[in-house]
Amino acid sequence: MKWFIVHLSTLTPLGAYTWLGGILLLCGLGLPIPEDISLIAAGYFSWRGALDITKAFLVCFAAVLAGDSLAFFLGRHFGRRVLASRVARKYFTPRRQLRVRAYFRKFGSKVILVGRFTPGLRFTIFFTAGTLHLRPPVFLIYDFSAAAFTVPILVYTAWLFGGQIDRVISYARHTEHGIVVAVIIGAIVVAAKAWRRHKRMIAARTACEP
């Protein structure tokens, strides 16, 4: 986090917006840097007066959605060819592919919500959603909803409490983990209800048969 802050402090406002947007875009494509670092940095520098909070939020929000969407559409148009290459198999290992596909079989398109909060699997989940030809409007609605919740929380929390940046980072990490748990529990509840409804329908059909 410190090196990120130091580098941003050397940039002009335009350079800082560009840097933040570029990093967040690459995060959506699997760059191994936690997304929350950029979001917190955007809020922190807005607190210092180096950036405008509204512009910083809009840049971050747009870059987050663009990175996620790019991963999705890459999977949708080139997914099967990419997965067939040797280079891709080092990242999309068979074990990782099976794990993500199992999530989709169990939770359906709601996995997109989980993917938004799991940096290690986010690109794989969104890319796989594209290869499975999830409808773009469904992906965009789920991703937009999740981003509209997390991005402003991190950016504006860092802006409001910029003088206590260490606490903000700790809060963000705990919040992210809490959100993941809540989303998973919610998905399980929805899946359980759907399964019970499916069993009732089967029982009703069976009872109607002569």
Secondary structure, DSSP 8 states (H G I E B T S, - for coil): -HHHHHHHHTS-HHHHHHHHHHHHHHHHTT-SS-HHHHHHHHHHHHHTTSS-HHHHHHHHHHHHHHHHHHHHHHHHHHHHHHHTSHHHHHHS-HHHHHHHHHHHHHHGGGHHHHHTT-HHHHHHHHHHHHHTT--HHHHHHHHHHHHHHHHHHHHHHHHHTGGGHHHHHHHHHHHHHHHHHHHHHHHHHHHHHHHHHHHHHHHHHHHH--
